[in-house]
Amino acid sequence: MTKRVFSAFKPTGRLTLGNYLGAILPAVRLQDEADCVYAVADLHALTIRHDPGRLRARTREAATLLLACGLDRSGVYVQSRVPAHTELAYLLESTAHYGEMRRMIQFKEKSAGQREVRLSLLTYPALMAADILLHRADLVPVGEDQRQHVELTRDLALRFNHLYGETFTVPEAVHPRLAARVMDLAEPTAKMGKSDGSDAGTVHLLDEPAEVRRKIMRAVTDSGTEVRHDPEAKPGVSNLLTLLAACTGRPVESLSYASYGALKKDAAEAVTETLAPVRRRFGELSADPAELDRLLEGHAARAAGRASEVVAAARRAMGLA
């Protein structure tokens, strides 16, 4: 039986090369072997102070990019367009315990030292659980930083099923196959992130080719001149080798260079070539806003239809009319 996969991307920043190679590209490949559903989790961006106009623009950009990257065969939709997410989130909040929410690592890290902490920062793991359980997902591709959230989702699903009867599919967290871990070009010991990375070290999917080349050619390398893949001793060079391998499909062990400059030049060309079709398709989709709206609304309508059945089952199980 075909497995169902769900994953979501939060529009708190512009999607990067790290997002593409580490999460989006594996998601594109996964479409060949699973029933996949992907969302832009704009509701998750409300856990911190935000600019409404920027959130709206970033959400649309992210949704368009996911389609441009090749997820058009999946149900890419904007989370807030499917009200079932928030309804099921409350039902799960009524199943969750205060203590387990407080123990979430991301809540501890993001609330530390803050004068004002939004309640949604504490409760949003229930919303994340609702995102997954709405689609009866079997598998959830995540990095290590999100594994705890999937474990909470499993706990809530199992608890709900025990208290109210079998209602939810209990999902499993999986690591995407062939996923490249891309580091910041200016700080190669830190992950390239869309919201907390350095501008000089972050390649965004919509950066102009000249800007992409400039950032890679200025990438921080390491002491010495030997080019080898050794993330501990030579993180800068190893990151460039990882980029080149991921963009060309060649094993990193097969890459051999006599100088940092030659490696940077080839890495820059490989990245610009990899991103060229994404930029081209993004331009085509953006050129017809009405068609893009129709496409996104169609995906949201299909997601809403599936989700309504799950919410109805949860409501009946809990004794709601």
N, C-alpha and C positions, 0 to 999 in steps of 0.2 A: 504494500500500500504506500502511495506517495506521501512523504512527510510534508507537513506544513511548516514554513519558516516565517518568523516575523522579526523585523528589526526597525528601529526608528533613528532619525538623525535630528539632533536639536539645533535650531537655527540661531545659536548665540554668537556665531561668527561666520565668516565666509569659508566655504569648504576648501580644503587644501589638498596638496599632493599626497600628504600623509593619509588623509581620509580616503582618497581615491585608491591608493595602492594597498592600504591596510584593511579597508572595510568595503568600499563600493565595488572594486574590481572582483573580489571574492564573491560578493553578492550577485554580480552579473553572471558569473560562472555557475552559481548555485541554481539559477533559473532553469538550467538544463536537466536538473535531477530532483527538483522539489517544487511544491506549490508555494510561491513566495509572495509576501505582502510587505510593503515598506511604507513608512509614514514620515512626514516632517513633523516632529513633536514640538509645535509652537507653544502649546500649553505649558510645557516644561520650562520655557524661558521666563515664565512669570514668577519664578521663585526668587528672583532678585530684581532690583530696580532696573527698569528698562525704558527705552524710548519707543513708543508705539509705532511711529512711522518707520523707524529702522527695523523693528521686528517684522512688520508687514513686508517690507522690501526684502529682508533676508530670507523670510519664509518662502516667498515666491521664487527668489533666486535659487534657493536650495532645492525646491521641488523641480524647477526647470532643469537644474544641473543633474539631478538624479535620473531624470528622463533622458537627458543628453548623453549621460554616461552609459546608457544601455539598459536601464531598469524599466523601459517602456513595456516590456512583456509582463511586468508585475503590476500589482495594484498600488501604485504610488499615489498617496493622497495626503492632504493636510489634516492633521489630527483634530483641530478645533472645528472642522466641518462635519465631524461625526459626534453628535452630542452623547452617544452611548459611552464614550470614554469617561466623561465626568460622572455620569450616572452610576456606572459600575464602580468607579473609583470610590464613591461614597459607600456603596455596599461593602466594598473591601475594607474601607476605613472602619466600618462597623464590625469587621471580623478581626482586624489587626489589633495589636497591643501597643500602648504608649512606649513601653520599655524597648521593644524591638525596633521601633522607629528611631528612638533616641540613639540606639547603638549603631545605626548606619554610619559607615565611615565618612561618606560624603557630607552628611549632615554635620558631623563633628568638625570636619575640615572647613567647610564653607561658613559655618556659624561662628567659628572661633574668632574672637576679637571684634565681632560686629556689634555695633550699638543697637541696630534694629535687625531682627531676624524674622522674615515672613513665615507665617504658619505653614504656607505651602511648601517651604523648604523641608519642613519636618514630615509632611504628609505625602509629598509627591511620589515616594516609592509605591504607595498604593495606586496612584495614577499609572505609574510604569507597569505595575502588575496588571492593571485593567487593560492597558494597551496590548499586552501579551495574551491574556486570557480571553479577550473579546474574539480573537481569531482562532481559538482552539489550537494555538501553535504547539507543535511538538518540539521544535528546536529554535533556540535564540542565539544567534552568533554575537558574541561579546568579547571584549578585552578583559583582562584581569580586573580592571578598575570597576567593571559593572557586574562581575560575577556575584557579588553579595546581593545585588538587586534581584537577580534571577533566583537565588536561593530563597529570598523573602517571598517572591512570587510563588515558588513551589510550596513554601510553608503555608501561605494563605490559601492556595488552592486545596491543599490536603486538609487543612482545618475546616474550610467551608464544606468540602465534600463530606467530612466526618460529621459536622454539626447538622447539615441540612440535606444531605443526600448527594449522590454523584451528579455533579453539575459541570465541573471544569476539567479540561485536559491538563495534566501536570507536565509542564515543559522541562526541557533539559538545556543547559548552557553548553554551547560548543564554540571552539575556536575555529575561525575560518581557515580553510586550507589555503596554502600558498599565499598567506598574508604577509606582506613586508612590513616590518617595524621601521618607520621612517623617523629620523631624528631631526631636530632643528639644525639648519645649516650653520647658524652662528653660535649655537650652544649644543654641540653634538652629544652631550650627555643628557639632554632633555628631549622629550618627545615633541615632534612638530604638531602643534595644536592650533585649532581654528580660533580659539578665544584667548589663550594665554601664551602663545608663542611670540617670539620676537619678529618684528616686521622684516628685518634683514634676513632672517633665517627661515622664513615661511614662504613657500611657493603656493599661491592660491590658484585654483583651477582656471580662473579668468584673467590671470596676469598676462600681459602682452608677452610675446616670445622674447623680445629684447630684455624685458625685466626678468624673465625666468633665467635667461643666460647670464645676466649680470649677477643675480643672487647666487647661482651655482659657481660661477667663476670666482666669486668672493668668499666662498664657503671656507670656514675654519678647517684647517688640516691639523697635522700633528708634528711634533719634533722629529728630526731625522728625515730621510728621503725614501725609505723603503715603502713600497706600496703593497700592503697585505691586509687581509680581512682579519682583524683582531679587535673586537669591540671594546675590550678592556684597556689594552695598551694604546690603540690607535682608533679612537671613536670617530674622529672626523673623516679619515680615509675610509674606514669601514662603512660609514653612512653613505658615502659617494658610491662605493662598490655595490652596496645594497640597492641604491637607486638605479644604477646602471643595469644590474641583474634583473630587477623587477620590470624595468621598462623594455628590456630586450628579450626577456625569457631565457637568458643564458644562466647557467649555474654560476654562483659567485666564485666558486673555486676555479673556474675556467678563465677568469679575468686576470690578465697580466699586464702591468704597466711599468715603465721605467721612470716615470715622473708624475708628480701630482698634477702638473699642468695638462698633460695629455689625458689623464683620467677625468679631470674637470671638463675638458672640451667635449669628450665623448659623452659624459653624463649629461651635460647641458643639451646636446643635440638629441639624445635619446628622450629626455623629458619633454622637450618642445614638440618632438614628433608624436609622442604619446598623447599629449594634451591637445594637439591640433584638431583631431576629429571631434573632441568634446566641445571645444570652443566653436567649431563650425556648426554642430548640431544645436548648441545653445542659441546661436544667432538665428538659426532657422525657426526654432520654437518661439523665440522672443519676438520675431518679426510679425507673428500673427497672434496677438493677445487673445482674440476671441476664440480661436481654435485651442489655444493653450488652456483657457478657462473651461472650455467644453470638455477637454481631456481630463483635467483635474477633477472637475465636478462629477464626471462619469465614474472615475475611480472612487471618489468619496461616496457616491450613491451605492456602488456595489459593496463597499466596506460597511456602510450603514445597514444595508440589508442583512448581511451576515451577522453583524454585531447585535442587531435588534433581537435576533433569536436567542443569543446568549444572555442578554440582559433580561429578557422575558423569563427565561428558565431560572435565572438567579433570583428574580423578584418572586416567582412562584415558590421557589425553595425556601425563601426567607419568610413567607407568609404575607407578602404584600399583594394587594388586590390588583 
